[in-house]
Amino acid sequence: MDGKLLEGQLAYYRARAEEYDDWFLRRGRHDRGPEWNRRWFSELEDIRQELGRFGPTGRVLELACGTGLWTIELARHATSVTAVDASPEVLGINRARLREAGHETVVRYVEADLFDWRPDATYDAVFFGFWISHVPPERFEAFWELVRSALRPGGRVFFVDSLGAETADEKERRSRNPHDPTTVRRINDGREFRIVKVFYDPLNLERRLAGLGWSVSVHTTDHLLYGCGERLA
Ligand SMILES: C[S@@+](CC[C@H](N)C(=O)[O-])C[C@H]1O[C@@H](n2cnc3c(N)ncnc32)[C@H](O)[C@@H]1O
């Protein structure tokens, strides 16, 4: 059973809420130097533009919304965003970010565990950023069934995630067992947590999703992977 692992993973993101953006924004110990950082921000910008072309319009569901780094993008396009996360700490930061940007009325927040939660409506699009890598492999199909159940007929999905381990230290912290998709993460106060982190090969992911009834194309940048698509007819 992976209950303890998933509890630990959520505990990690709750404890890390205040420092999460430092990773995304390359501050403090996540600053990898001007050249690397420039490349990272340029990749993120490319994906933001892809997301804009995808057009997350209408009613949008964001799974594992975190501190709002993507919620703010979705709110620029959508009529409404339902943003789900199990951490009250990240939801607070998300709400403050969206309020500051004048978008708070567009977003409905739901505090829920995605491994239990069932959508209470159907949506035009579902988005998740840096989440599929945290879904245990044995829950992959159930997760995509959740996405399916959240979409109206013809609804679409967009996701972004890490392509691989970022640093030698991160590689070092992964389990030596190739069938164990866990890694150990440390937060600024030194506490360590074991979490799930699965890296997907883009082509295999496309094929696997096709086998589950999805037409999804997966693309990569140097450090990131993103995919978009819909259910096969
Ligand atoms: C890597 S962060 C991604 C946040 C955001 N999507 C982004 O890209 O910035 C993963 C998020 O998943 C949330 N999370 C962890 N376990 C969860 C669970 N069981 N149910 C719902 N959310 C969970 C964490 O609170 C965290 O906000």
The ligand as an ORCA input file, in Angstrom:
! r2SCAN-3c Opt
* xyz 0 1
  C       4.872     19.833     -7.597
  S       3.555     20.713     -6.863
  C       2.783     21.425     -8.285
  C       2.028     22.679     -7.984
  C       1.533     23.437     -9.212
  N       0.703     22.627    -10.039
  C       2.686     24.012     -9.999
  O       2.954     23.516    -11.107
  O       3.314     24.961     -9.529
  C       2.450     19.419     -6.400
  C       1.185     19.882     -5.703
  O       0.404     18.730     -5.398
  C      -0.236     18.932     -4.163
  N      -0.583     17.615     -3.634
  C       0.233     16.682     -3.090
  N      -0.462     15.575     -2.767
  C      -1.759     15.827     -3.100
  C      -2.952     15.080     -3.019
  N      -2.968     13.834     -2.531
  N      -4.098     15.627     -3.456
  C      -4.104     16.904     -3.960
  N      -2.999     17.660     -4.072
  C      -1.837     17.130     -3.644
  C       0.755     19.689     -3.330
  O       0.144     20.369     -2.270
  C       1.390     20.606     -4.379
  O       0.714     21.841     -4.419
*
